[in-house]
Structures are given as C-alpha cells and as structure tokens.
C-alpha cells in the first residue's frame, strides 16, 4: 500500500514524467514504423529495378532473335542453288564431264549399314505381363498367403 502511495505522490509531484513516458512510447512506435516503412521501400525499389532489368533483357533477346532470323534469310538467299551456280560460273567453274570424274577405291572402308526401321511393338501384348507379380496380387490373396504361412497366428 505504501508503494502505491509513493507512486501517486511521485507522479503528482512531477507530471512531466507521465508525459515523458507517453511521448517516448509514441516515439518508439513511430521510429519502428519508419524503419519498417524504409525496409519496405528498399525491397520494393530492388524488385522494381530487377523487373526493369528483366524487361530490358527480354527486349534484347527479341531483338537478337529478329537479327538471327534476318541473317538466316540472307544466308538462304545467298546459298540458293541458282545463285551458287551463277557465282561458280562467274569464278570460272563449270560442271564436270564423265571423263573428268575420278573414283578412288579405299581398302578397308565399310559403308554404313542401310537403315531399316524397327518393327512396331505388338499390339496383342498383355498389359499384365509388364507388371511384376508383386503388384498384381490382391489384398485378399496376400492376406490368405500370409495367414497360411504364419499358421493362423497373427
């Protein structure tokens, strides 16, 4: 009881102490709120920067894909058979005649085997044959087998 009386006297004697406690508590919450808000803004700034970088990289990827397609079209245009024959003639080449062709026989050379497509799998294959017998046994069969082996004792 005496302690309560002392507190009342102390707070009556110095009313600024209660105001100081209330103000410090309010400032503590305000500082905490500002710290959390600052962290939130920092994280959002990093996410926004990463998003902008992703968009930039995607634009660059699309640009490179377009350039690649254009180069592929140019290559196809330049290596067209008609154009290649024309360029070869301009450089002094001509088709070889039968008397100008020379064949070489290489000893020990084995040509690659002729490709033969594999036969399709048989459609009459039983579905159960692909499963292990351990997976085709029913619960009742397993239980009767287990009870028979243990002599009727669980």
Secondary structure, DSSP 8 states (H G I E B T S, - for coil): -HHHHHHHHHHHH-HHHHHHHHHHHHHHHHHHHHHHHHHHHHHHHHHHHHHHHHHHHHHHHHHHHHHHHHHHHHHHHHT-HHHHHHHHHHTT-----GGG------TT--------------TT--SGGGS-GGGT--HHHHHHHHHHHTTT--
